[in-house]
Amino acid sequence: MTPAPTPGLSEHIKHGKQLMDKAVEAVKREFSTVRTGKATTALLDLVRVEAYGNEMPLTQVASVAAPEPKLLTVQPWDKTLLKAVEKGILASDLGLTPSNDGNIIRIPVPALTEERRKELVKVVHKFAEEGRVAIRHARTDTMNKIKKTEHVSSDDQKHSEKDVQKLHDEHLKAVDAAVKAKEAEIMEV
């Protein structure tokens, strides 16, 4: 059994773990905005709308629903924003074509072509790599703090570094698992 790390070291490890957890969460959040063959309200999370003189997230000016597997609906709370919402959806690089009936905006989610699926997988890998880099930075940062901690035996330091490395490896595995799951979801026809 490894001895409990000194208070300073355990704080550093805890902080490093929090940073790594945040990186994994950010990757998963980014993945939810990547389009698959199914309609999901998270698709429109990053859409910005010009409203009341400001650029706002779509979710702050309208309610988004997925009444069918291949359809999204957007209901602006203020009908004067219909055109702005439609423009915001078209301006996003989601490749979606909204249709406005003067009351509600319907967005059919077309089936993905093989080529588009491969592009989306590349996007997923890019997000994953950003997450891995953030995890590595958290590890490096934590390792540096551990090395700078004073009044600590070299054994405690080594144990703490091993713990941080273990956390790092676990978080990278979590990102890889999320990538596999999202890739399977995208490639599913």
N, C-alpha and C positions, 0 to 999 in steps of 0.2 A: 504493500500500500504506500502511495506517495504521501509525504507529509503535507499538511495544509500549507499553501503558499502564504507568505507574509501579507499582511493587509494591503500594502501598496501594490504588490504583484497581483493579488486577486482582483483589485479594482481595475488594473490595466487589462486583465484578461476579460473581465465582465464588460468593460467598455469596448474592447475589440470584438467581442461576441455580438454586442448590440449593433455595431457598425456592419458586421457581416450579415446579421439578420435583416437589417434595413436594405442591404444590397440585394439579397434574395427576394425580398418583398417587392422591391422596385422592378426587378426583372419580371416577376409574375404579373405585376400591374401593367407593365409595357406589353407583355404577351396578350393580355386581355383586350388590348386595342388592335391586335392584328386580326384581320378578317379571316374567318374560315368559311366553309360552305353554309354555315347556319347563321341566322340573324341573332345578334345579341346586342343588348342596349349599350354594352361597354364599347362597342365599335365607335360610337359617337362621342365618347368621353373627351377626346382631344379636339373636337370641333369647336372653333371659336366663332362667335356671332357679333357683328357690329350692332350694338343696341344702346340707346340712350347716350350716344356720344362716346361710349367705351367699347372695348373688345371684351366680350364675356364668354365664359364657357357655355355651351349649348344647354347644359343641364340646369343653368341658373335662369334661363328664359323660357324653357319649355319642358314638357314631360315627354319622355321617350319610352315607347313600349315595343314589344315584339309579339304581336298577336298571333303570328304564324311563323313557322320555321324559316320561311324565305321572305319575310316582310317586317320592316320596321315602320312605326308610325311616330311622328313628332307633332305634338299639339302645343304650339306657343301659347303662353298664358295671355299675351297681348297680341291680338290678331294683326296689329299693324306691323308686327315683326316677321310675318310669314315670308316675305321676300328676302329679308336679311338672313333668316334661318336657312332658306333654300340656297342663298348665295354662299353662306358659310359651309354648307355640306358639299356644294360643288367645288369650292376652293380647297377643301381638304383633299389629300391625295389618296382617298379611299377607293376611288373609281366607282362611286355610287351615283345614280341618277334619280334625284327626288322628283316627285310629281305633286303639285300643289292644287287642291280643289277649292281654295278660298277659305277653307275651314281647318284642314289638317294636311300634313305633308306625309305622303306615303313613299317609302323607299324600298323598292324591290331589291333583294340581295341576290344577284345572279350567281349561278353555279360558277365555280372557279375553273379556268382552263388549266391544263397541265403546266403551261409556261408560267402562269400567274402563281400557281402553287409553289413552284420552284423559287420564284422571286420572293414570296412571302417566307419561305423557309430561310432564305438568305437574311431577310430582315430579322427573323427570330434569332438566328445565329449572331447577328450584329448586337442585338440587345443582350444576348447571353454573354458575349465577350465583354461588353461594358460592365456587366454584373461581376464577371470573374475579375476584371481589373480592379473594381471597387473592393472586392474581397481581398485581393492581394495587397492593395494599399492598406487596408485595415490590419492585415497581418504584419506588414512591414512597420507600420506606425506603432503597433502594440509591441513588437519585438524591440524596437528602438527604446520605447519607454521602459521595458523590462531591463534592458542593458543599462539604462541611466539610473535605475532605482538604486539608492544607496543603502548601506547597512544590510545587505542580503547575501547569504552564502551562495557560492557558485552552484551548488547542488540545487538550491531553491530556484535559482535563475534558470538552470537547465530544465528542471521539471516544468516551470512555467512556460518556457519556450516550446517544449514538447506539447503542452496542453493547447497552446495557441496554434501550433501546426496542425494538431488533430482537429480543432475547430475549423481551421481553414479548409482542410480536406473534406470535412463533412459538408460545409457550405458549398464547396465546388460540386460535390456529388448532388446536392439539392438542386443546383442550377442545371446540371446535366440531366437530371430526372425531369425537370420542368421542360427542358428543351425537347427531350424525347417525346413527352406527352403532347406538347404543342405541335411538334412535327407530325405526329401520328394523326392528330386532329385535322391539320391542314391537308395532309395527303389522302385522308379518307374521302372516298367519292360517294 
